[in-house]
Structure formats: structure tokens, C-alpha cells
Amino acid sequence: MNRKIKLIWDFRGPAAGKTAEHHEKHLKEFIAFENLDLDITGFQHINEMYSLAYMVVEESNMIAMRDALKPHRAEVYEE
């Protein structure tokens, strides 16, 4: 079974929440434009000065997605 990897973009500062929400829209646009079979994206507000956006990809596609999208970090995704 192929593991799933969560690509993460971190945003800090007073506009972090809105930036993370907006970044998720761009991730969805990328998925649609590239006609990818991905359906897990999202954003999370950690606190008023830190939020993140994420996209989950198959481990076999992680390198290509990493190189194309330049996430800040990644972790193994567990449902």
C-alpha cells in the first residue's frame, strides 16, 4: 500500500489565517489544472498568528509535487 504524504505550507503573522485559506484555493486550482486525482486539501488555524495550508499526495508522486509546489515541510498523512 502506498503511503500518503501531507505537504504543508506554514503562514505566520496577523494575516496568516486568510493567507492559508487563500493558498488552499490555489492548491485546488493546481489540482484541477493538472487534472490530478487528489481530493484532500485544507487549511488549519493553529492560533491567531499561525495557520497552515496542506495537500495530501501519494508518496510515489511526492517528489514531483514537492518540486512543483515548494511546500515548507511534509509529514506522513494518517487518516
C-alpha positions as CSV (number, residue, x, y, z in Angstrom):
1,M,0.0,0.0,0.0
2,N,1.3,3.4,-0.9
3,R,1.6,5.9,1.9
4,K,0.1,9.3,1.7
5,I,2.2,12.4,2.4
6,K,0.8,15.7,3.6
7,L,2.6,18.7,2.0
8,I,2.4,21.7,4.3
9,W,2.7,25.4,3.8
10,D,3.2,27.5,7.0
11,F,2.0,31.1,7.4
12,R,2.7,33.4,10.3
13,G,1.6,36.8,11.3
14,P,-1.7,38.6,11.7
15,A,-2.9,37.7,8.2
16,A,-1.9,34.0,8.5
17,G,-5.4,32.7,8.6
18,K,-6.6,34.5,5.5
19,T,-3.4,33.6,3.7
20,A,-3.7,29.9,4.5
21,E,-7.4,29.9,3.3
22,H,-6.4,31.6,0.1
23,H,-3.5,29.3,-0.5
24,E,-5.8,26.3,-0.3
25,K,-7.8,27.8,-3.2
26,H,-4.6,27.9,-5.3
27,L,-3.9,24.3,-4.4
28,K,-7.3,23.3,-5.6
29,E,-6.8,25.3,-8.8
30,F,-3.5,23.5,-9.4
31,I,-5.2,20.1,-8.9
32,A,-7.9,21.0,-11.4
33,F,-5.5,22.5,-13.9
34,E,-3.2,19.5,-13.8
35,N,-6.1,17.1,-13.8
36,L,-4.8,15.3,-10.7
37,D,-6.7,12.6,-8.9
38,L,-6.3,14.3,-5.5
39,D,-9.1,15.3,-3.2
40,I,-7.6,16.1,0.2
41,T,-6.6,19.8,0.8
42,G,-7.3,22.1,3.6
43,F,-6.2,24.8,6.0
44,Q,-5.9,24.9,9.7
45,H,-5.7,27.8,12.1
46,I,-3.3,27.0,14.9
47,N,-3.6,30.3,16.7
48,E,-4.1,34.0,15.7
49,M,-0.6,34.3,14.4
50,Y,0.0,30.9,12.8
51,S,-2.0,28.9,10.2
52,L,-1.2,26.3,7.6
53,A,-2.5,25.0,4.3
54,Y,-2.0,21.4,3.1
55,M,-2.4,19.0,0.3
56,V,-2.2,15.2,0.6
57,V,-0.4,13.3,-2.2
58,E,0.6,9.7,-2.8
59,E,4.2,9.0,-1.7
60,S,5.1,7.9,-5.3
61,N,4.1,11.4,-6.5
62,M,5.6,13.4,-3.6
63,I,8.9,14.4,-5.3
64,A,7.1,15.8,-8.4
65,M,4.6,17.7,-6.3
66,R,7.3,19.0,-3.9
67,D,9.4,20.3,-6.8
68,A,6.4,21.9,-8.5
69,L,4.8,23.5,-5.4
70,K,7.7,24.1,-2.9
71,P,6.0,23.2,0.4
72,H,7.7,24.3,3.6
73,R,7.6,20.8,5.0
74,A,5.8,17.4,4.8
75,E,4.7,14.6,7.1
76,V,3.2,11.2,6.7
77,Y,-0.6,11.6,6.5
78,E,-2.7,9.4,8.8
79,E,-6.5,9.4,8.3
